[in-house]
Amino acid sequence: MPFVRIDAIRADEKRLEAVGRAVHDALVEAVGIPQDDLFQVLTSHDGSQRVLRYGTFPAMDRDDDIVFVAITMRSGRTAEQKQALYRRIAELAQEYAGTEPRNVLVTITENEPIDWSFGDGVAQYAEAAPH
């Protein structure tokens, strides 16, 4: 049940949609989320003011086609799954949106089942509290 935020500089709706699809498809393939588990916020920053900043750390030559992908999901994935996810996001972002892999920055924040409510004020995946 990942929650994904994608930010890009001057990305039109078509490019944002393509990057979002790339991230979702990579999550399905690399870590096994259900196909219908789709929660994303896609934002393009117009560039009139530099609202997204980036450098070259660690020795990466990025440009204004950079996309920031922040994924929040439950803990439990292995290092190998995460590496496969990063690789697949970069591959699919290039295939679907023309975004060069050097311009794909991904972060993962992990949490626990109690940290999610999908509505109705209920933590649907939390274990029932003992009586």
Solvent accessible surface area in square Angstrom, and as a share of the most:
residue,aa,sasa,rsa
1,M,17,0.08
2,P,2,0.01
3,F,71,0.30
4,V,3,0.02
5,R,110,0.40
6,I,0,0.00
7,D,33,0.17
8,A,1,0.00
9,I,7,0.04
10,R,134,0.49
11,A,7,0.05
12,D,91,0.47
13,E,150,0.67
14,K,166,0.70
15,R,39,0.14
16,L,18,0.09
17,E,96,0.43
18,A,7,0.05
19,V,1,0.01
20,G,2,0.02
21,R,109,0.40
22,A,0,0.00
23,V,0,0.00
24,H,14,0.06
25,D,31,0.16
26,A,0,0.00
27,L,1,0.01
28,V,39,0.23
29,E,99,0.44
30,A,21,0.17
31,V,15,0.09
32,G,58,0.56
33,I,8,0.04
34,P,78,0.49
35,Q,119,0.53
36,D,128,0.66
37,D,18,0.09
38,L,98,0.49
39,F,90,0.38
40,Q,48,0.21
41,V,54,0.31
42,L,61,0.31
43,T,45,0.26
44,S,44,0.28
45,H,40,0.18
46,D,99,0.51
47,G,28,0.27
48,S,94,0.60
49,Q,132,0.59
50,R,136,0.50
51,V,85,0.49
52,L,22,0.11
53,R,200,0.73
54,Y,63,0.24
55,G,45,0.43
56,T,88,0.51
57,F,172,0.72
58,P,85,0.54
59,A,102,0.79
60,M,68,0.30
61,D,106,0.55
62,R,35,0.13
63,D,51,0.26
64,D,37,0.19
65,D,75,0.39
66,I,0,0.00
67,V,0,0.00
68,F,44,0.18
69,V,2,0.01
70,A,42,0.33
71,I,1,0.01
72,T,39,0.23
73,M,0,0.00
74,R,78,0.29
75,S,49,0.31
76,G,66,0.64
77,R,51,0.19
78,T,69,0.40
79,A,71,0.55
80,E,128,0.57
81,Q,62,0.27
82,K,44,0.19
83,Q,106,0.47
84,A,31,0.24
85,L,0,0.00
86,Y,76,0.29
87,R,139,0.51
88,R,71,0.26
89,I,0,0.00
90,A,18,0.14
91,E,76,0.34
92,L,3,0.01
93,A,0,0.00
94,Q,90,0.40
95,E,125,0.56
96,Y,58,0.22
97,A,24,0.19
98,G,57,0.55
99,T,1,0.01
100,E,76,0.34
101,P,60,0.38
102,R,69,0.25
103,N,1,0.01
104,V,23,0.13
105,L,57,0.28
106,V,30,0.17
107,T,68,0.40
108,I,36,0.18
109,T,82,0.48
110,E,66,0.30
111,N,32,0.16
112,E,88,0.40
113,P,44,0.28
114,I,113,0.57
115,D,83,0.43
116,W,26,0.09
117,S,67,0.43
118,F,77,0.32
119,G,33,0.32
120,D,143,0.74
121,G,80,0.77
122,V,76,0.44
123,A,32,0.25
124,Q,83,0.37
125,Y,117,0.45
126,A,30,0.23
127,E,163,0.73
128,A,97,0.75
129,A,77,0.59
130,P,132,0.83
131,H,229,1.02
